[in-house]
């Protein structure tokens, strides 16, 4: 996860992040550069679903959701 401190972020790019390494303060930098990040939610992640998009389960995609973080510290580090 420390690599995000040195990785140049490209506007419009997608960054896939392992669910065990989600550091919202660093991920906020990706969003501020107009890029997109994707991860699987950890079991203890506190969030509220905003909406769901259709997904093709035959490709192994279980669901595609846009969420809002609700946990105190995660929301502090990722306020968007």
C-alpha positions in Angstrom: 0.0 0.0 0.0 2.9 2.3 0.6 3.6 2.2 -3.2 0.6 4.6 -3.6 2.8 7.3 -2.1 5.2 7.0 -5.0 2.9 5.9 -7.9 2.0 8.7 -10.3 -1.8 8.8 -10.5 -3.2 9.2 -14.1 -6.5 11.0 -14.6 -9.1 8.6 -16.0 -7.2 5.5 -15.0 -8.5 2.6 -12.9 -6.7 1.3 -9.9 -7.5 -2.2 -8.5 -6.6 -2.5 -4.8 -6.5 -5.6 -2.7 -9.2 -5.5 0.0 -6.6 -6.2 2.8 -4.7 -3.0 1.9 -7.4 -0.3 1.8 -5.9 2.9 3.2 -8.5 5.6 2.6 -6.2 8.5 3.1 -4.0 7.3 0.2 -7.0 6.2 -1.9 -8.5 9.7 -1.5 -5.5 10.9 -3.6 -6.6 8.7 -6.5 -10.1 10.2 -6.4 -8.8 13.8 -6.2 -6.8 13.1 -9.4 -10.0 12.1 -11.3 -9.1 8.4 -11.4 -11.2 5.5 -10.2 -10.4 2.9 -7.6 -11.9 -0.6 -7.2 -11.7 -3.1 -4.3 -13.7 -5.8 -2.6 -15.2 -4.7 0.7 -13.8 -6.2 3.8 -16.3 -7.9 6.2 -16.0 -5.1 8.7 -16.2 -2.2 6.3 -18.9 0.2 7.3 -20.8 1.7 4.3 -24.2 2.4 2.8 -25.1 1.4 -0.7 -26.0 4.3 -3.0 -27.0 2.3 -6.0 -26.3 -1.0 -7.9 -25.4 -1.5 -11.5 -26.2 -4.6 -13.5 -23.4 -7.2 -13.5 -22.7 -10.3 -15.6 -22.4 -13.2 -13.1 -21.1 -15.5 -15.9 -17.9 -13.3 -15.8 -17.5 -13.9 -12.0 -18.8 -10.4 -11.1 -21.1 -10.9 -8.1 -22.3 -7.3 -7.9 -21.3 -3.8 -8.9 -22.2 -1.2 -6.3 -21.4 2.4 -5.6 -21.2 3.0 -1.9 -20.7 5.8 0.7 -18.4 5.1 3.6 -20.1 5.6 7.1 -17.3 4.5 9.5 -15.8 7.4 11.5 -12.2 7.0 10.5 -12.7 5.9 6.9 -15.1 8.8 6.3 -12.5 11.2 7.9 -9.8 9.9 5.5 -12.1 9.6 2.5 -14.7 12.3 2.8 -15.9 12.2 -0.8 
